Amino acid sequence: MNRSDLAKQLAAGLAGWHQLQTVQNLGKLSGEDTARSIAAQIINAQGRFAPATSKLPNNWGTTKKRIDIALLGRSAKAVIWYGALEIKWPGESFDAHQVRELIVQDAMRLSFVETDITKAKLLMVGGNSAAITKLFDTPHPTSLAAEDRRKAFNCLLSRDLASPNRNLTHAIWSNQFSQAGARTPETVFNDFNGKLKTELLAYEEAKIGGKSVGAVFIWQCFRTRGTVA
């Protein structure tokens, strides 16, 4: 299974889960912890990888920082990371300005995880329709800083499978997301000054009676080597 196929399975599974939650009037209870658990179940069911939650990447030293889900081999002594997954699932009420920076931090973190073979570095963002609209589309008429960040956020994360590749130069991400490297170990981040890049691999809507009630997006995250590009 390549990373694109895995991303499609995850997006479809999480969108289906959110749809089920919604028809059971439990949509407001959909959240990041449960989404992480469902994602781990889907990964495990494929039979190719063993999902391990809250894991320390092999190249991150002794830091206390962890990645949401590691994709390991099926062996009990597996040490190779085939991939990593970070998940954000904003709830009913959230600060979009802050959450955008957290999501960009996740993308940056993933780009610094050492992986092999499949090399999946997957950022997943999901939520109900109102949350997705607020995160990507709702303007900030009274805050130029928040609006500039929203625009930069959209420049990094495509929602169009026909045009999946996006990036932010160091000049832009360091300005709009000044704490982009804050949750990556300093010894690994090492004053990185290149481009942060993403590719949209999968997108699924949750629908009821043809009406969208939510969506799931999954991007592959990577970067240039630096120095300033």
C-alpha positions as CSV (number, residue, x, y, z in Angstrom):
1,M,0.0,0.0,0.0
2,N,1.5,3.4,-1.0
3,R,0.9,6.5,1.0
4,S,-1.7,7.9,-1.5
5,D,-3.8,4.7,-1.1
6,L,-3.5,4.9,2.7
7,A,-4.5,8.5,2.7
8,K,-7.6,7.7,0.7
9,Q,-8.6,4.9,3.1
10,L,-8.1,7.1,6.1
11,A,-10.1,10.0,4.5
12,A,-13.0,7.8,3.5
13,G,-13.1,6.0,6.9
14,L,-13.0,9.2,9.0
15,A,-15.6,10.9,6.8
16,G,-17.8,7.8,7.2
17,W,-17.3,7.9,10.9
18,H,-18.3,11.6,11.1
19,Q,-21.4,10.9,9.0
20,L,-22.4,8.1,11.3
21,Q,-21.8,10.4,14.4
22,T,-24.0,13.1,12.8
23,V,-27.0,10.9,12.0
24,Q,-26.9,9.7,15.6
25,N,-26.9,13.3,16.8
26,L,-23.4,12.8,18.1
27,G,-21.6,15.1,15.6
28,K,-20.8,17.6,18.3
29,L,-18.9,14.9,20.1
30,S,-16.6,14.2,17.2
31,G,-13.1,15.2,18.3
32,E,-9.4,14.8,17.9
33,D,-8.9,12.0,20.4
34,T,-11.6,9.8,18.9
35,A,-10.5,10.7,15.4
36,R,-7.0,9.5,16.3
37,S,-8.4,6.2,17.7
38,I,-10.5,5.6,14.5
39,A,-7.5,6.4,12.3
40,A,-5.4,3.9,14.2
41,Q,-8.1,1.3,13.7
42,I,-8.2,1.9,10.0
43,I,-4.4,1.7,9.7
44,N,-4.3,-1.6,11.7
45,A,-7.1,-3.1,9.6
46,Q,-5.1,-2.7,6.4
47,G,-2.6,-5.3,7.7
48,R,0.4,-3.5,6.4
49,F,1.4,-1.3,9.3
50,A,1.2,-1.3,13.1
51,P,-0.1,2.0,14.3
52,A,1.6,3.3,17.5
53,T,0.2,6.4,19.2
54,S,2.2,9.2,20.8
55,K,5.6,8.0,19.6
56,L,9.0,9.6,19.6
57,P,10.5,9.7,16.1
58,N,13.8,7.9,15.7
59,N,15.7,11.1,14.8
60,W,14.3,13.4,17.5
61,G,16.7,12.5,20.3
62,T,15.5,12.5,23.9
63,T,12.8,15.2,23.6
64,K,9.4,14.8,25.2
65,K,7.8,15.8,22.0
66,R,5.7,13.1,20.3
67,I,3.9,12.4,17.0
68,D,0.2,11.4,17.0
69,I,0.6,8.1,15.2
70,A,3.6,6.3,13.9
71,L,3.3,3.7,11.1
72,L,5.6,0.8,12.1
73,G,6.2,-2.7,10.7
74,R,4.1,-5.6,11.9
75,S,7.0,-7.2,13.8
76,A,7.0,-6.9,17.6
77,K,10.5,-5.5,17.4
78,A,9.8,-3.1,14.5
79,V,11.8,0.1,14.6
80,I,11.5,1.4,11.1
81,W,9.0,4.2,10.6
82,Y,7.1,3.8,7.4
83,G,5.3,7.0,8.1
84,A,3.7,9.4,10.6
85,L,0.3,11.0,11.0
86,E,-0.7,14.2,12.8
87,I,-4.4,14.9,13.3
88,K,-6.4,18.1,13.9
89,W,-10.2,18.0,14.3
90,P,-11.5,21.4,15.5
91,G,-14.7,21.2,17.5
92,E,-17.7,23.5,17.8
93,S,-15.8,26.5,19.2
94,F,-12.2,27.3,18.5
95,D,-9.8,30.2,17.8
96,A,-9.2,29.8,14.0
97,H,-6.1,32.1,14.1
98,Q,-4.5,29.9,16.8
99,V,-5.5,26.6,15.2
100,R,-4.1,27.6,11.9
101,E,-0.7,28.0,13.5
102,L,-1.0,24.6,15.3
103,I,-1.8,22.9,12.0
104,V,1.2,24.6,10.3
105,Q,3.3,23.4,13.2
106,D,2.1,19.9,12.5
107,A,3.0,20.1,8.9
108,M,6.5,21.4,9.8
109,R,6.9,18.6,12.5
110,L,6.0,16.0,9.9
111,S,8.5,17.3,7.4
112,F,11.3,16.6,10.0
113,V,10.3,13.0,10.9
114,E,12.7,10.4,9.6
115,T,10.8,7.8,7.6
116,D,11.6,4.9,5.2
117,I,10.1,3.1,2.2
118,T,6.5,4.4,2.2
119,K,7.7,7.7,3.6
120,A,4.2,8.8,4.5
121,K,4.1,12.1,6.4
122,L,0.4,12.7,6.6
123,L,-1.4,15.7,8.0
124,M,-5.1,15.1,8.5
125,V,-7.6,17.9,9.1
126,G,-11.3,17.1,9.6
127,G,-14.4,18.5,11.1
128,N,-18.0,19.5,10.5
129,S,-18.9,21.9,7.7
130,A,-19.0,24.9,9.9
131,A,-15.6,24.2,11.4
132,I,-14.0,23.7,7.9
133,T,-15.6,26.9,6.6
134,K,-14.4,28.9,9.7
135,L,-10.9,27.5,9.3
136,F,-10.4,28.1,5.6
137,D,-13.0,30.5,4.3
138,T,-14.3,32.9,7.0
139,P,-12.5,36.3,6.6
140,H,-11.3,38.5,9.4
141,P,-12.5,42.0,8.4
142,T,-11.4,43.5,11.7
143,S,-7.9,41.9,11.9
144,L,-5.4,42.3,9.1
145,A,-2.9,39.9,10.9
146,A,-5.5,37.1,11.2
147,E,-6.7,37.6,7.6
148,D,-3.1,37.5,6.2
149,R,-2.5,34.3,8.2
150,R,-5.7,32.8,6.8
151,K,-4.6,33.6,3.2
152,A,-1.2,32.1,3.8
153,F,-2.8,29.0,5.4
154,N,-4.8,28.5,2.2
155,C,-1.7,29.0,0.1
156,L,0.0,26.1,1.9
157,L,-3.0,23.7,2.0
158,S,-4.7,22.9,-1.3
159,R,-8.3,21.6,-1.2
160,D,-8.3,20.9,-4.9
161,L,-7.2,17.4,-5.9
162,A,-6.7,18.7,-9.5
163,S,-4.1,21.1,-8.2
164,P,-2.7,19.4,-5.1
165,N,0.7,21.0,-4.6
166,R,1.3,24.1,-2.5
167,N,4.2,25.7,-0.6
168,L,5.2,28.6,1.6
169,T,8.6,30.2,1.3
170,H,10.6,30.9,4.4
171,A,9.9,34.6,4.1
172,I,6.1,33.9,4.3
173,W,5.9,31.1,6.8
174,S,8.3,32.7,9.2
175,N,6.3,35.9,9.1
176,Q,2.7,34.5,9.2
177,F,3.5,31.5,11.4
178,S,6.4,32.7,13.5
179,Q,6.2,29.7,15.8
180,A,6.0,27.1,13.0
181,G,9.1,25.2,14.4
182,A,8.1,25.6,18.1
183,R,6.9,21.9,18.5
184,T,9.9,20.5,16.5
185,P,13.0,19.7,18.6
186,E,15.5,22.6,18.2
187,T,18.3,20.2,17.4
188,V,16.3,18.8,14.5
189,F,14.8,22.1,13.3
190,N,18.2,23.7,13.4
191,D,17.0,27.2,12.2
192,F,15.5,25.8,9.1
193,N,14.9,28.5,6.4
194,G,13.7,26.6,3.3
195,K,10.2,26.1,1.9
196,L,7.5,24.1,3.6
197,K,5.6,22.1,1.0
198,T,2.4,20.0,0.9
199,E,0.5,17.8,-1.5
200,L,-3.2,17.0,-1.1
201,L,-3.5,13.2,-1.3
202,A,-7.1,12.7,-0.3
203,Y,-10.4,14.5,0.3
204,E,-13.7,13.1,1.4
205,E,-17.0,14.8,2.3
206,A,-19.5,13.4,4.8
207,K,-22.9,13.9,3.4
208,I,-26.5,13.3,4.5
209,G,-29.2,13.6,1.8
210,G,-26.7,15.2,-0.5
211,K,-25.9,17.9,2.0
212,S,-22.3,18.2,3.2
213,V,-22.0,17.8,7.0
214,G,-18.2,17.7,7.2
215,A,-15.0,16.9,5.4
216,V,-11.6,15.3,5.8
217,F,-8.4,16.4,4.1
218,I,-5.0,14.6,4.1
219,W,-1.8,16.1,2.8
220,Q,1.7,14.8,2.4
221,C,4.2,17.2,4.1
222,F,7.8,17.8,3.1
223,R,10.3,20.6,2.7
224,T,13.3,21.9,0.8
225,R,16.7,21.6,2.4
226,G,17.1,25.4,2.8
227,T,19.0,27.7,2.7
228,V,16.2,30.2,1.8
229,A,14.3,29.3,-1.3
